Amino acid sequence: MSRLDRLQIRGIRSFGPETEDVGEIKFQSPLTLILGQNGCGKTTIIEALKFAICSEQPPNSKSKNGGSAFVHDPKLGNSSETMALIKLRIFDVHSKPVVVSRTMKNTQKLKSMEFKTIDQTITYEKNTISNRCIDTDEQMCNFIGVSKPILNYVIFCHQEQSCWPMEEGKTVKERFDQIFDADKYNKCLEKIRKMRSTRVTENRLTAKDVEYLKDNWETALQYKEKLETEQAKLVACENTMEACARELSKVED
């Protein structure tokens, strides 16, 4: 079973952007309780875990000016840009250590703010792989052994979205379909239906071929019996001809 081990946060929400501002959380097994006053960063830890695993930002985190409220505002530090880092160490389903690191940046432009993800890497068995080579989100879900919809809507469900089971039926159905991977199930059913239809058609054609072959086989047996009868008559006629030839030879002598 996979488990969380250690999390480092810098430049996210209330965590400062400087090197000395890095916050580190060591998770205990099997349970870790996070206590603190309002605004101290409890929710930020959950948001950082979710972003580290599936790169999903919290709801309503996109600023009107183009930046991201998830990353520390550079104006608060009298700077033109803010670098942010989320680094998570876990043990995968095979109890092997995996480290995922995601680096982001908020840049203050003349009239707007720009948010950009700089780098995303996974370190596994002493090999570091970038998001340029693999789908980091999908790979992390494989390491944890949990699908992305379950992470988004169950495990790391944000408190602003925690009441989604009480929403309208269409939304609830769509999310349950994602959680239980109903689309893949429906595709498998549709594929099975097509395969079954193809097999039924092939079996029907094969049955027709068998029927024709059976008729031809019975006809061939009849011709074989007739051939054997005619061959027996031919042999009898040849014997009769030989006997007549002998009698004719005697008469001639």
N, C-alpha and C positions, 0 to 999 in steps of 0.2 A: 504494500500500500504506500502511495506517495505521501509526503509530508513537507511542510514548510520548515526552513531552518533559520535563515537570516535575511534581513531586509535592510538596505541602505537607501536613504532618501536625501536628496539635496535639491533645493530650488523649486520645491513643490509646495503650493499653498503657503502654510505658515513656516515651513522649513526654509531657512535662509539659503541663498545661492553660493555663499562662499565655502571654501574647502573645510574650514573649521566649523561650519554649520551642519555638517553631515549628521543626520540622525540614523542610529542603528538600532534595530529591534531584533532580539534573539527570541525565537519562538520555542516554547517548551512543548514537550510531548507527554500526554496526548491532548492537553488543553492549555490555552494561553488566554488569560483575562487581561483586557486593556482598560485601565481606569484612568480618569483624569477629568479636569474641569472642562466646561464648554469652551470650544475654540482652541484647545491645546493640540489638536491634530489626530484625534482618535479615528474619525471618519477618513482622514487623509491616508491613514495606514491601509485601510480597506481599499480605498480608491487606487493607491499605489500598487497594491497586490494585484488588483484587477488589471491595471494598465500593464504591469510587468508580464502577466501571463497572456493576456489576449489583446493588448494595446487598445482597450476601450476607455475613452475618457468619461468622466462623470457627466450626468445630464446637465444641460444648461451651462456647460463650461466654456463654450465658444463665445468670445467677446464680440460685441457689435463692430468693433474696429478691426476685426480680423485675427486678433491674437487668441490666446487661450487663458482663461482664468485659472486653469489647472496649474499653470506654471507661474512662478513668482513674477510680479509686475516689475519690469526694469526701472520704472520711474521711482519706485520706492527706494531704490539704491542709487539714485542719480546716475544711472547708466543707460546706455543705448540698447543693451541686450542682456538677457539673463540665460545662463546655461543651467539645465536641470538634469538630474541623473536619478534613475531608479535601478537598483541592482538587487536581484533576488537570488538566493541560493536555496534549492530544494533537493529533496531526494526522490527520485522517480519511482515508478512502480516496481523497479528491480532493485531499489535501495541504493542506486548509484547517484553521486552528486551531480547536479546540473546548475549552472550559473547563467542567468539571463540578465543582460544589461541593456537599458534603453536610455539614450541621450536625446534631449530635446532643447529647443531654443526659442525664446520669445525675443523678437527684434523690434525696436521702436523705429518706425519709419517717420517720414515727415508728417503725414496725416493719418497714418494707420499703424497697426501692430501686426507683425507677421509671426505665425507659429510654424515651426518646422521640426520634424523628427530627424535628428542628425544621423544616428546610428543605432542599430539593433543587432546584438550578437548573442550567441549561445555557446557556452563552453561546456563540452561534454567529453569525458575521458581524454583530457588534455588536448582536445581539438577545439578550436574556436571557429565558428561558422557564422557568417554575416547573413543579413536578410537579403542580400543580393543573390545568394545561392539557394536559399530555402524560404519557405513560408514560416516565419518565426512563430506566428500565432498557432498555426496547425501543429507545428512540432512541439510546442509547449503543452498543448492539449494532449498530445500523444504521451509525453513524458508524465503528465499528471494522471492520465487515464480518465479524463472527464471531458465531455464535449463542451464547445464554446457556449451554446445556449444555456446549459446547466450552470456554467460559471457566471453568465450574465444575469440570469433570472432567478437563480436559487442561491448559490454559494456566496457570490459577491454582489448580490442584488442591492442597489443603492436604496437608502431609506426613502428617497423621493419617489422611487418606483416600486416600493415594497407592497403596495396595494393593487398590483396589476391583476391578481386573481379576481378582484371585485369589479374589474372594468367590463365593458360590453362584450357580449359573447364572441364576436368575431375576433377581437384582439386576444382574448383568452385562448380561443381555439388555435390561432396562429402560433402563439407562444408554446402551448402544449405540443403542437405538432413539431415545433423546432426542438423542444426538450426531448421528446420521444422519437425524434428523427422519422416522423411519419412520411415525409416526402420520399426518403429512401425506401421506406417500406412499401409505399404506393407504387414507386417505380419498379420494385421487385415484383409486386403483384401483377403489374401491367406486363412486365417481361414474361412472367410465368403464363399469363393468359395468352400472349402471342405465341409462345412456344407450344402451349397446349393446342391452340388452333392449328398451328403448322403440323404438329404430330397427328392430330385427328385427320387432317386432309391427306397426309402421307399414308396413314393407315388405311383410309378409304380407298386410295389409289392402289395400295398394295393388295388389298382384299380383291379388288377388281382384277388385278394382274394374276392373283392366285386362282381366281375363278376361271379366267381364260386359259391359264396353264393347265388347270385340272381338265377342262374340256379337251384341250389339245392332247393331253396325256391319255385320256380315255379313247380318243379317236386313233391315236398312235397304237394303242393296244389292239383295237379292232383290226387295223391294217396289218399289225404283226401276226395276229391269229389267221387272217385271210392269206397273208403271205406264206405262213407255214403250211396251210392247207393246200395252196396252189403248188408249193414246192413238193409236197407229198404226192400230189397228182402228177407232177412232172416226173418224179422218180418212177412212179408206177408206169407211166407212159413209156419212159426210156426202157424199163425192164420188158414191157410188152414188145417194143420195137426190136430189142435184142433177141427175144424168143422167136418173133416172126422172121427175123433175119436168119436164124439158125434153121428154121423149117424151110425157108426159101432156098437155102443152100443145099439142103438135102434133096429138094425137088429138082433143083438144077443139076445135081450130080446124077 
